[in-house]
Amino acid sequence: LILHEVGALALDDQYRLHAWIERAQGRAHGTHIVSTSEASLLPRVHAGVFLDTLYYRLNTVYIDISA
């Protein structure tokens, strides 16, 4: 599953995505989630506009490709 621009998700959508991931855990063996965001998510977490629980769920491997 590839999620593009998760940083642009509204809070309601973030809650729904997090709930879906929690429900799918253990049932979707072999399913991997790759998420992308043009914006750095950690500052958005600190500002309260991105769910910390979703951030930590998605942020398993961080790759910064900015110049």
Phi and psi restraints in degrees (range 20) as a CNS / XPLOR table:
assign (resid 1 and name C) (resid 2 and name N)
       (resid 2 and name CA) (resid 2 and name C) 1.0 -113.5 20.0 2
assign (resid 2 and name N) (resid 2 and name CA)
       (resid 2 and name C) (resid 3 and name N) 1.0 124.4 20.0 2
assign (resid 2 and name C) (resid 3 and name N)
       (resid 3 and name CA) (resid 3 and name C) 1.0 -112.1 20.0 2
assign (resid 3 and name N) (resid 3 and name CA)
       (resid 3 and name C) (resid 4 and name N) 1.0 113.8 20.0 2
assign (resid 3 and name C) (resid 4 and name N)
       (resid 4 and name CA) (resid 4 and name C) 1.0 -90.9 20.0 2
assign (resid 4 and name N) (resid 4 and name CA)
       (resid 4 and name C) (resid 5 and name N) 1.0 138.5 20.0 2
assign (resid 4 and name C) (resid 5 and name N)
       (resid 5 and name CA) (resid 5 and name C) 1.0 55.3 20.0 2
assign (resid 5 and name N) (resid 5 and name CA)
       (resid 5 and name C) (resid 6 and name N) 1.0 53.5 20.0 2
assign (resid 5 and name C) (resid 6 and name N)
       (resid 6 and name CA) (resid 6 and name C) 1.0 -64.6 20.0 2
assign (resid 6 and name N) (resid 6 and name CA)
       (resid 6 and name C) (resid 7 and name N) 1.0 -23.2 20.0 2
assign (resid 6 and name C) (resid 7 and name N)
       (resid 7 and name CA) (resid 7 and name C) 1.0 -67.0 20.0 2
assign (resid 7 and name N) (resid 7 and name CA)
       (resid 7 and name C) (resid 8 and name N) 1.0 -17.7 20.0 2
assign (resid 7 and name C) (resid 8 and name N)
       (resid 8 and name CA) (resid 8 and name C) 1.0 -92.4 20.0 2
assign (resid 8 and name N) (resid 8 and name CA)
       (resid 8 and name C) (resid 9 and name N) 1.0 -2.7 20.0 2
assign (resid 8 and name C) (resid 9 and name N)
       (resid 9 and name CA) (resid 9 and name C) 1.0 -68.7 20.0 2
assign (resid 9 and name N) (resid 9 and name CA)
       (resid 9 and name C) (resid 10 and name N) 1.0 138.5 20.0 2
assign (resid 9 and name C) (resid 10 and name N)
       (resid 10 and name CA) (resid 10 and name C) 1.0 -68.2 20.0 2
assign (resid 10 and name N) (resid 10 and name CA)
       (resid 10 and name C) (resid 11 and name N) 1.0 157.2 20.0 2
assign (resid 10 and name C) (resid 11 and name N)
       (resid 11 and name CA) (resid 11 and name C) 1.0 -56.0 20.0 2
assign (resid 11 and name N) (resid 11 and name CA)
       (resid 11 and name C) (resid 12 and name N) 1.0 -40.6 20.0 2
assign (resid 11 and name C) (resid 12 and name N)
       (resid 12 and name CA) (resid 12 and name C) 1.0 -59.0 20.0 2
assign (resid 12 and name N) (resid 12 and name CA)
       (resid 12 and name C) (resid 13 and name N) 1.0 -42.7 20.0 2
assign (resid 12 and name C) (resid 13 and name N)
       (resid 13 and name CA) (resid 13 and name C) 1.0 -68.2 20.0 2
assign (resid 13 and name N) (resid 13 and name CA)
       (resid 13 and name C) (resid 14 and name N) 1.0 -34.7 20.0 2
assign (resid 13 and name C) (resid 14 and name N)
       (resid 14 and name CA) (resid 14 and name C) 1.0 -63.6 20.0 2
assign (resid 14 and name N) (resid 14 and name CA)
       (resid 14 and name C) (resid 15 and name N) 1.0 -43.0 20.0 2
assign (resid 14 and name C) (resid 15 and name N)
       (resid 15 and name CA) (resid 15 and name C) 1.0 -61.2 20.0 2
assign (resid 15 and name N) (resid 15 and name CA)
       (resid 15 and name C) (resid 16 and name N) 1.0 -43.8 20.0 2
assign (resid 15 and name C) (resid 16 and name N)
       (resid 16 and name CA) (resid 16 and name C) 1.0 -64.8 20.0 2
assign (resid 16 and name N) (resid 16 and name CA)
       (resid 16 and name C) (resid 17 and name N) 1.0 -42.6 20.0 2
assign (resid 16 and name C) (resid 17 and name N)
       (resid 17 and name CA) (resid 17 and name C) 1.0 -63.3 20.0 2
assign (resid 17 and name N) (resid 17 and name CA)
       (resid 17 and name C) (resid 18 and name N) 1.0 -45.2 20.0 2
assign (resid 17 and name C) (resid 18 and name N)
       (resid 18 and name CA) (resid 18 and name C) 1.0 -62.0 20.0 2
assign (resid 18 and name N) (resid 18 and name CA)
       (resid 18 and name C) (resid 19 and name N) 1.0 -42.6 20.0 2
assign (resid 18 and name C) (resid 19 and name N)
       (resid 19 and name CA) (resid 19 and name C) 1.0 -63.3 20.0 2
assign (resid 19 and name N) (resid 19 and name CA)
       (resid 19 and name C) (resid 20 and name N) 1.0 -40.4 20.0 2
assign (resid 19 and name C) (resid 20 and name N)
       (resid 20 and name CA) (resid 20 and name C) 1.0 -63.3 20.0 2
assign (resid 20 and name N) (resid 20 and name CA)
       (resid 20 and name C) (resid 21 and name N) 1.0 -43.5 20.0 2
assign (resid 20 and name C) (resid 21 and name N)
       (resid 21 and name CA) (resid 21 and name C) 1.0 -62.2 20.0 2
assign (resid 21 and name N) (resid 21 and name CA)
       (resid 21 and name C) (resid 22 and name N) 1.0 -42.9 20.0 2
assign (resid 21 and name C) (resid 22 and name N)
       (resid 22 and name CA) (resid 22 and name C) 1.0 -63.0 20.0 2
assign (resid 22 and name N) (resid 22 and name CA)
       (resid 22 and name C) (resid 23 and name N) 1.0 -42.4 20.0 2
assign (resid 22 and name C) (resid 23 and name N)
       (resid 23 and name CA) (resid 23 and name C) 1.0 -67.6 20.0 2
assign (resid 23 and name N) (resid 23 and name CA)
       (resid 23 and name C) (resid 24 and name N) 1.0 -36.6 20.0 2
assign (resid 23 and name C) (resid 24 and name N)
       (resid 24 and name CA) (resid 24 and name C) 1.0 -77.5 20.0 2
assign (resid 24 and name N) (resid 24 and name CA)
       (resid 24 and name C) (resid 25 and name N) 1.0 -20.2 20.0 2
assign (resid 24 and name C) (resid 25 and name N)
       (resid 25 and name CA) (resid 25 and name C) 1.0 -58.7 20.0 2
assign (resid 25 and name N) (resid 25 and name CA)
       (resid 25 and name C) (resid 26 and name N) 1.0 128.5 20.0 2
assign (resid 25 and name C) (resid 26 and name N)
       (resid 26 and name CA) (resid 26 and name C) 1.0 88.3 20.0 2
assign (resid 26 and name N) (resid 26 and name CA)
       (resid 26 and name C) (resid 27 and name N) 1.0 -21.7 20.0 2
assign (resid 26 and name C) (resid 27 and name N)
       (resid 27 and name CA) (resid 27 and name C) 1.0 -98.3 20.0 2
assign (resid 27 and name N) (resid 27 and name CA)
       (resid 27 and name C) (resid 28 and name N) 1.0 -27.3 20.0 2
assign (resid 27 and name C) (resid 28 and name N)
       (resid 28 and name CA) (resid 28 and name C) 1.0 -104.6 20.0 2
assign (resid 28 and name N) (resid 28 and name CA)
       (resid 28 and name C) (resid 29 and name N) 1.0 66.0 20.0 2
assign (resid 28 and name C) (resid 29 and name N)
       (resid 29 and name CA) (resid 29 and name C) 1.0 -61.4 20.0 2
assign (resid 29 and name N) (resid 29 and name CA)
       (resid 29 and name C) (resid 30 and name N) 1.0 135.6 20.0 2
assign (resid 29 and name C) (resid 30 and name N)
       (resid 30 and name CA) (resid 30 and name C) 1.0 82.9 20.0 2
assign (resid 30 and name N) (resid 30 and name CA)
       (resid 30 and name C) (resid 31 and name N) 1.0 0.8 20.0 2
assign (resid 30 and name C) (resid 31 and name N)
       (resid 31 and name CA) (resid 31 and name C) 1.0 -88.5 20.0 2
assign (resid 31 and name N) (resid 31 and name CA)
       (resid 31 and name C) (resid 32 and name N) 1.0 131.0 20.0 2
assign (resid 31 and name C) (resid 32 and name N)
       (resid 32 and name CA) (resid 32 and name C) 1.0 -120.3 20.0 2
assign (resid 32 and name N) (resid 32 and name CA)
       (resid 32 and name C) (resid 33 and name N) 1.0 145.8 20.0 2
assign (resid 32 and name C) (resid 33 and name N)
       (resid 33 and name CA) (resid 33 and name C) 1.0 -113.5 20.0 2
assign (resid 33 and name N) (resid 33 and name CA)
       (resid 33 and name C) (resid 34 and name N) 1.0 127.3 20.0 2
assign (resid 33 and name C) (resid 34 and name N)
       (resid 34 and name CA) (resid 34 and name C) 1.0 -115.8 20.0 2
assign (resid 34 and name N) (resid 34 and name CA)
       (resid 34 and name C) (resid 35 and name N) 1.0 124.1 20.0 2
assign (resid 34 and name C) (resid 35 and name N)
       (resid 35 and name CA) (resid 35 and name C) 1.0 -120.9 20.0 2
assign (resid 35 and name N) (resid 35 and name CA)
       (resid 35 and name C) (resid 36 and name N) 1.0 147.2 20.0 2
assign (resid 35 and name C) (resid 36 and name N)
       (resid 36 and name CA) (resid 36 and name C) 1.0 -125.3 20.0 2
assign (resid 36 and name N) (resid 36 and name CA)
       (resid 36 and name C) (resid 37 and name N) 1.0 155.0 20.0 2
assign (resid 36 and name C) (resid 37 and name N)
       (resid 37 and name CA) (resid 37 and name C) 1.0 -156.2 20.0 2
assign (resid 37 and name N) (resid 37 and name CA)
       (resid 37 and name C) (resid 38 and name N) 1.0 132.4 20.0 2
assign (resid 37 and name C) (resid 38 and name N)
       (resid 38 and name CA) (resid 38 and name C) 1.0 -73.4 20.0 2
assign (resid 38 and name N) (resid 38 and name CA)
       (resid 38 and name C) (resid 39 and name N) 1.0 -32.3 20.0 2
assign (resid 38 and name C) (resid 39 and name N)
       (resid 39 and name CA) (resid 39 and name C) 1.0 -89.4 20.0 2
assign (resid 39 and name N) (resid 39 and name CA)
       (resid 39 and name C) (resid 40 and name N) 1.0 146.7 20.0 2
assign (resid 39 and name C) (resid 40 and name N)
       (resid 40 and name CA) (resid 40 and name C) 1.0 -70.8 20.0 2
assign (resid 40 and name N) (resid 40 and name CA)
       (resid 40 and name C) (resid 41 and name N) 1.0 125.5 20.0 2
assign (resid 40 and name C) (resid 41 and name N)
       (resid 41 and name CA) (resid 41 and name C) 1.0 -80.7 20.0 2
assign (resid 41 and name N) (resid 41 and name CA)
       (resid 41 and name C) (resid 42 and name N) 1.0 -32.7 20.0 2
assign (resid 41 and name C) (resid 42 and name N)
       (resid 42 and name CA) (resid 42 and name C) 1.0 -58.7 20.0 2
assign (resid 42 and name N) (resid 42 and name CA)
       (resid 42 and name C) (resid 43 and name N) 1.0 -45.2 20.0 2
assign (resid 42 and name C) (resid 43 and name N)
       (resid 43 and name CA) (resid 43 and name C) 1.0 -61.6 20.0 2
assign (resid 43 and name N) (resid 43 and name CA)
       (resid 43 and name C) (resid 44 and name N) 1.0 -31.4 20.0 2
assign (resid 43 and name C) (resid 44 and name N)
       (resid 44 and name CA) (resid 44 and name C) 1.0 -69.4 20.0 2
assign (resid 44 and name N) (resid 44 and name CA)
       (resid 44 and name C) (resid 45 and name N) 1.0 -34.3 20.0 2
assign (resid 44 and name C) (resid 45 and name N)
       (resid 45 and name CA) (resid 45 and name C) 1.0 -64.5 20.0 2
assign (resid 45 and name N) (resid 45 and name CA)
       (resid 45 and name C) (resid 46 and name N) 1.0 -47.1 20.0 2
assign (resid 45 and name C) (resid 46 and name N)
       (resid 46 and name CA) (resid 46 and name C) 1.0 -62.6 20.0 2
assign (resid 46 and name N) (resid 46 and name CA)
       (resid 46 and name C) (resid 47 and name N) 1.0 -30.7 20.0 2
assign (resid 46 and name C) (resid 47 and name N)
       (resid 47 and name CA) (resid 47 and name C) 1.0 -82.1 20.0 2
assign (resid 47 and name N) (resid 47 and name CA)
       (resid 47 and name C) (resid 48 and name N) 1.0 -8.3 20.0 2
assign (resid 47 and name C) (resid 48 and name N)
       (resid 48 and name CA) (resid 48 and name C) 1.0 82.7 20.0 2
assign (resid 48 and name N) (resid 48 and name CA)
       (resid 48 and name C) (resid 49 and name N) 1.0 16.6 20.0 2
assign (resid 48 and name C) (resid 49 and name N)
       (resid 49 and name CA) (resid 49 and name C) 1.0 -106.4 20.0 2
assign (resid 49 and name N) (resid 49 and name CA)
       (resid 49 and name C) (resid 50 and name N) 1.0 -0.8 20.0 2
assign (resid 49 and name C) (resid 50 and name N)
       (resid 50 and name CA) (resid 50 and name C) 1.0 -136.7 20.0 2
assign (resid 50 and name N) (resid 50 and name CA)
       (resid 50 and name C) (resid 51 and name N) 1.0 133.9 20.0 2
assign (resid 50 and name C) (resid 51 and name N)
       (resid 51 and name CA) (resid 51 and name C) 1.0 -64.1 20.0 2
assign (resid 51 and name N) (resid 51 and name CA)
       (resid 51 and name C) (resid 52 and name N) 1.0 126.9 20.0 2
assign (resid 51 and name C) (resid 52 and name N)
       (resid 52 and name CA) (resid 52 and name C) 1.0 -64.2 20.0 2
assign (resid 52 and name N) (resid 52 and name CA)
       (resid 52 and name C) (resid 53 and name N) 1.0 -36.1 20.0 2
assign (resid 52 and name C) (resid 53 and name N)
       (resid 53 and name CA) (resid 53 and name C) 1.0 -65.4 20.0 2
assign (resid 53 and name N) (resid 53 and name CA)
       (resid 53 and name C) (resid 54 and name N) 1.0 -38.7 20.0 2
assign (resid 53 and name C) (resid 54 and name N)
       (resid 54 and name CA) (resid 54 and name C) 1.0 -70.7 20.0 2
assign (resid 54 and name N) (resid 54 and name CA)
       (resid 54 and name C) (resid 55 and name N) 1.0 -40.4 20.0 2
assign (resid 54 and name C) (resid 55 and name N)
       (resid 55 and name CA) (resid 55 and name C) 1.0 -57.1 20.0 2
assign (resid 55 and name N) (resid 55 and name CA)
       (resid 55 and name C) (resid 56 and name N) 1.0 -50.2 20.0 2
assign (resid 55 and name C) (resid 56 and name N)
       (resid 56 and name CA) (resid 56 and name C) 1.0 -70.3 20.0 2
assign (resid 56 and name N) (resid 56 and name CA)
       (resid 56 and name C) (resid 57 and name N) 1.0 -27.0 20.0 2
assign (resid 56 and name C) (resid 57 and name N)
       (resid 57 and name CA) (resid 57 and name C) 1.0 -69.6 20.0 2
assign (resid 57 and name N) (resid 57 and name CA)
       (resid 57 and name C) (resid 58 and name N) 1.0 -41.0 20.0 2
assign (resid 57 and name C) (resid 58 and name N)
       (resid 58 and name CA) (resid 58 and name C) 1.0 -85.4 20.0 2
assign (resid 58 and name N) (resid 58 and name CA)
       (resid 58 and name C) (resid 59 and name N) 1.0 -26.6 20.0 2
assign (resid 58 and name C) (resid 59 and name N)
       (resid 59 and name CA) (resid 59 and name C) 1.0 -87.0 20.0 2
assign (resid 59 and name N) (resid 59 and name CA)
       (resid 59 and name C) (resid 60 and name N) 1.0 63.6 20.0 2
assign (resid 59 and name C) (resid 60 and name N)
       (resid 60 and name CA) (resid 60 and name C) 1.0 -83.2 20.0 2
assign (resid 60 and name N) (resid 60 and name CA)
       (resid 60 and name C) (resid 61 and name N) 1.0 -44.4 20.0 2
assign (resid 60 and name C) (resid 61 and name N)
       (resid 61 and name CA) (resid 61 and name C) 1.0 -129.5 20.0 2
assign (resid 61 and name N) (resid 61 and name CA)
       (resid 61 and name C) (resid 62 and name N) 1.0 125.2 20.0 2
assign (resid 61 and name C) (resid 62 and name N)
       (resid 62 and name CA) (resid 62 and name C) 1.0 -108.8 20.0 2
assign (resid 62 and name N) (resid 62 and name CA)
       (resid 62 and name C) (resid 63 and name N) 1.0 127.6 20.0 2
assign (resid 62 and name C) (resid 63 and name N)
       (resid 63 and name CA) (resid 63 and name C) 1.0 -125.8 20.0 2
assign (resid 63 and name N) (resid 63 and name CA)
       (resid 63 and name C) (resid 64 and name N) 1.0 115.4 20.0 2
assign (resid 63 and name C) (resid 64 and name N)
       (resid 64 and name CA) (resid 64 and name C) 1.0 -97.0 20.0 2
assign (resid 64 and name N) (resid 64 and name CA)
       (resid 64 and name C) (resid 65 and name N) 1.0 116.7 20.0 2
assign (resid 64 and name C) (resid 65 and name N)
       (resid 65 and name CA) (resid 65 and name C) 1.0 -112.3 20.0 2
assign (resid 65 and name N) (resid 65 and name CA)
       (resid 65 and name C) (resid 66 and name N) 1.0 18.1 20.0 2
assign (resid 65 and name C) (resid 66 and name N)
       (resid 66 and name CA) (resid 66 and name C) 1.0 -70.2 20.0 2
assign (resid 66 and name N) (resid 66 and name CA)
       (resid 66 and name C) (resid 67 and name N) 1.0 153.9 20.0 2
